Amino acid sequence: MIIGVPREIKPDEYRVGLVPAGAMALKRAGHQVLVETQAGSGSGFSDDDYAAASATIVESAREVFAKADMIIKVKEPQPGEIAMIRPGQIVFTYFHFAADESLTRGMIKSGAVAIAYETVTDRNGRLPLLTPMSEVAGKMAVQEGAKYLERPMMGRGILLGGVPGVEPAHVLILGGGVVGTNAAKVAAGLGARVVIMDVNIDRLRYLSDVMPANVQTLFSDPVMIRQQLALADLVVGAVLIPGARCPMLVPREYLSVMKPGAVIVDVGVDQGGCCETIRPTTHAEPTYIVDGIVHYGVTNMPGAVGRTSTFALTNATLPYAVRIATRGYREAAKEDAGLAMGINILNGKVTNKPVADTFKLEYHPLSL
């Protein structure tokens, strides 16, 4: 199989879909790897690094898309890339379809096989290809939130951990999954008062056992969320429903109870976000203000730490990529039901029910 790795073109995206060692592994498995020139520069990999790993360097994304049987990317195809995707071509990347109808319809029209990192599952029902980026995003959410709490950034002028004699910030984390857990670790480590809210009692019990004393767990309901928002200096949206749009937990009216200059970092923005007033932003212009509250909605947070993120991502995705390339997506999906969960669109048909339901499209079970 010919595998293509284009350069990411989403603004401020510095990751790359495959490290040189991955190209070498695919080559050893009997496949050819095409890498667009400078695709790895944002992560610190030169064309020479890929060439030394037996990849072929090509001059344009058009050549990559024209020749490759499978495209390995990081972020969802941009409009210009969708136009180059061929029927039957495998595209293996993050899609987050439920937050983007035009992307969904574009991939349906392309006739391609869209395998989404974020819905591949393992035997325990976890999301192994989403987890590494969720870990990065969770840690970055507090890092970025702390920065935007500074007064020059239009925040409240609060130091997250405080100092002796001055109280620390109050950090509210909505969701106790991978993002929320990593956000809580960083916030607690900096000395903040942290509250994690979730609807899963067993998860809250676990977090209560493993987290330090400055982390409190609370069951999530609208009344308690509103009460906690009134106390919060920093809110981290860390809610995820695999393949579906995030539930809206913070309606605009709740902003009225928050402190002026408080910060919301909604990590789930690429799935629609859990805050009604969140919208996608970029690293170049990451924040905006609604009703006195600073909103941070960068959709590719891990892209800012491209080298760390690329290694973390490809450590997880490479075994799947080798399996798809070697066995073909049909056989690989038959052998691994969790990988089959990653096939969201197949030859013009939506095979992921949450995506179909979101846009009222016809759902075609993969088994059929």
N, C-alpha and C positions, 0 to 999 in steps of 0.2 A: 504494500500500500504506500501511496505517496502522502506524506503528512506535511501540511503547510503551517508555518508560524508567521503571521503578519505582525507588523509593528502596530501597537495600540495607538489609536488616534483620538480617543476620548480625551477632553481637556485635562491636563495635569495627571495623566495616567502613565506611570513609570514602570509598571510591571510588564512582564513578558510571559507568554503562555508556556514556555519550555526553557529550562536551563540547558547549557551545553551537555551536561551529563545525561540529561534526558534524551537529547538527540543521539548520543552515543548508544544508549540503551535500545532505542528504536532501531538504529542501524544494525546493532548486533542481532536483533530479532528479525532482521531481513527486510527492513523497510527503508524507504528513502525520505529524507527530511529536507524540506525547503524552508529557508529562513530569510525573511525580507531584510535587506541591509539596514543596520542600525536598530533592529527590533529589540535588542537587548541592552542598548546603551543606557537606558534609564535605570537599569538594575546593575550596571557595572560589567556587562558582558560585551565584548567586542566581536566584530565579524570574524576576526582571527580565532577567537575562542570557539565559535561554532564550527568554523572550518576545520580546526584541529580535532573536533569531535565528530568529524565525517559528515557534517551537514553541508548542503549546497546553498551558497548565498545568492539570492536573486535581487534584482534592482527595484522591483515594484510590488505592491500589494496585488495589483491586477494579475501579475504572473503567478503569484502564490495561489490566488483563488482559482485561476484558470487551470492550473495543473494538479492541484491537490485533491485527493479523495477525501481527506479529513482535515478540517481546519481546527487547530488548537489555539484558543484565545484566552483572555482574562475577562474582559467586559463584553457586554452585549454588542452585537454588530451595529455599527452606526449606519445611517441611511445609505451612504455611498458604498459601504461594504455589502449591505443587503442586496444592492443592485448587481453585485458580482457573484453572488451565491448561486450555485447550479442545482437543478433538481437531482435528488439522490445524494448530494454531497453531505457528509457528516460535519456538523459544527458542534464542537465540544467546548463549552464556555459557561460563564454565568449569564443567565438571561433575565430572570426576575420578570417574567411575562406579565404577571397580574397587575403590575404597576404601569404597563405601557401597551396600550391597545394598538398603536401604530406599528410597534415592533412585532407584536403578535401577528397582526394581519400581514405584515411584510414577510415574515418567515413562513406563514401559511402559503402565501403566493409563490414563494421561492421554490416550494416543493422539496426542500431539504429535510434532513434528519436532525432535529434540534435536540441535543442531549445537554440538559442543564445541570451544572455542578450542584446547584442548590437543592435539587430534589433527589439526587442519588442517595440511597440509604444503605446502611450496613445491616448485619443480622440482628442487631439490637434496636433497630429503628432509628438509629442516630444518623446524622448528616455528615459523613466523613470529609466531603469536599467543601462544605460550607464552614466546618468547624475552625480550620486554621485562620481563615479571614475574619471569622467572628471573634476569635481570640485577639487578633490584632486590633480590630475595630473597637472591641470593648475596652482595651487598654488605652487606645487613642482617644476614645470618647471623653475620658476623664482628663487626659492630657490637654486636649483641645478646650474642654469646658473650663479647666482652670485658667487657661490663657484668656478666654473671652469673658471671664469674670473680672478681669483687670479693667480699671476705669478707662484707660485709653482705648480699650476695645468696646466701650459702651456698657460694660458690665457693672456690677455693684461695687467693685473695688474690694473684693473679698479674697484673702489668701486661703486656699482650700483647707490647709491644716491648722490655721491660726498660729498663735505663738503663746508662750506662757502668760496667763492673765487675760487673754483675748480668745473668745470662743471660736471654734473652727466652723467651716461651712457645713451646711446641711445638704447632703446629696441624696436625691430620690432616684431609685432605679426601678423602672417599670419592666419587669420580666426577669426571671431567675435562671435563664438558660446560659449558654456559653458566653454571649455578649455581656449579660448582666453580671455573671460571676466574675469575669475578668475585670469589668468596670469596678465592681465592689472591692476586689483585691487591691487595685491601684488606689482608689479613693481612701480606703481604710489605711493602707500603708502610708499615705500622706498625712493621716491624722484627722480626716473628716469624720463627721457623724453620718453614717450611711443607713439608709432604709431600702431594703429590697422588697418589692411587692410582686406576688404571683398568685395564680388561682390553683396551683398544684400544692396541696398541703404536704405531700411526701417530699417534694422538692424543697419546700420551706423548712421542713424538719432537718433535711440533710444540710442545707446552708446554715441553719442555726447551729448545727454541731461543728462545722468546719471553719466558720468565719470567726474573726477576732471579736473581742468584746464590744468594739465600737460599730458593729454591724447588727442591725435589728431586722427581723423579718416580719412582714405583715401580709395578711390575706388581701388580695386586690378586689375592691368593689368601688363603685362610683363615689360613694360617700367618703370612704377612706382616702381615695386618690385626691379628692378635692381638699380634704383636711391636710394631707401631706404636701400638696402643692403650695399651700399657704405658708409652709415652713421652709420650703426648698430654696436654696441658692442655685443649685445645679440639678437639672432633671435629665436623666439618660433614658431615652426610649429604646428598650431592648426586647421588643416583642416580635415573635415570629410564629407564623402558621405556614408550614412548608408549602410552597407553590401558590399560596393564596395572598390576597391583600391583607395588610395588617389591620387588626381591629382598631377602631378609633376610640381611644381611652381619654384623650384630653380635648374636649370640645373648646371652641374659642371662648365661650363664656367663662370657662375655668381660669383663663388667664387673668381675669379681673381680681382674683384672690391672691395672685402671686406678687412677690416683691418686685418693684421696678428695678430693672437691670439684672434680674435673674436670667439664667441661661438654660435653654433646652437644646440638647444634642440628640437628635432622633436618628439612631443608627439604622432603623428600619425604613428610612426614607425611600430606598430603592424598591421597597415593597409597598409603597404608599404612605408609610409612617403611621404612628399611633397618635400623633397630634394633628388636629384638624388644620392648624395654620402652618404646618411644615410644607415646604416645597423644595425640590432639588436645587442645590447650589454647587459651586465648584471651589476648588482650592484657591483659585484666583480671587473669587468673591464669595467667601464661605458663609457669611452671616447677613441677616437683615433683622429688622425690629418690627414686631407687631404688638400693639397695646403695651409698649414699654418693656417687652420681653425679648431678649436676644435669641434668635433662632439660628441653629447651625444645621444645615441639611446637605452636607457634601455626600454624594452618592458613592464615591469611590475612596473612602477614607484611607484604606490600606495602600492605595496607590502612592501616597506621599512618602511611604517608607518602602520603596519599590524593591530594594534588595532583600530585606527581611521577608517581605510579603511573597516575593517570587519563590524564594527557597521554600517557605512554609507551604505555599500552594502546590508547587510541583512535587514536593515530597508526597502529597496526598493524591494528586491526579495522575501521576506517571504510571502507576500499576494499571489503572483503568485504561489509560490511553494505549498502553502496550497490548492489553487484552482485546480492546476493540479493533486495533489495527491487525492483530494476528488472527483473531477468530472471526472478525466481521461483527458488526453491531447486532445482527440478528442472533447469531449463535451465542455471542457474549451475553445478550439479554436473556436468552433462554436458560443459560447456565447460572445467571445471577439475577434474581428477582429485584434486588436492590438497585442494580444498574438499570434494569428495565424501568424503574420508577423515574429515572432521569430523562427518559424519552418523553418530551413534552409535546412535540409536533413531529409527525411522520408523514412525509409525502403529501403535504397539504391538509392533513387532518390533525385535529387537536386530540392528543391522547392523555392529557392531564386534566382531570375533572375540575379542580379549583380554577384553572385558567379558563376552561370552557364556561364555567358558571359565572365567572367575573364579567365576561363580555357577551354572555348569552349566545355562545357558539355551540354548534353540535359537538357532542362528546363522543369519541370513538375509542372504546376500551382497547388497549394494546393487544389483548388476547384475541381480538377479532381481526 
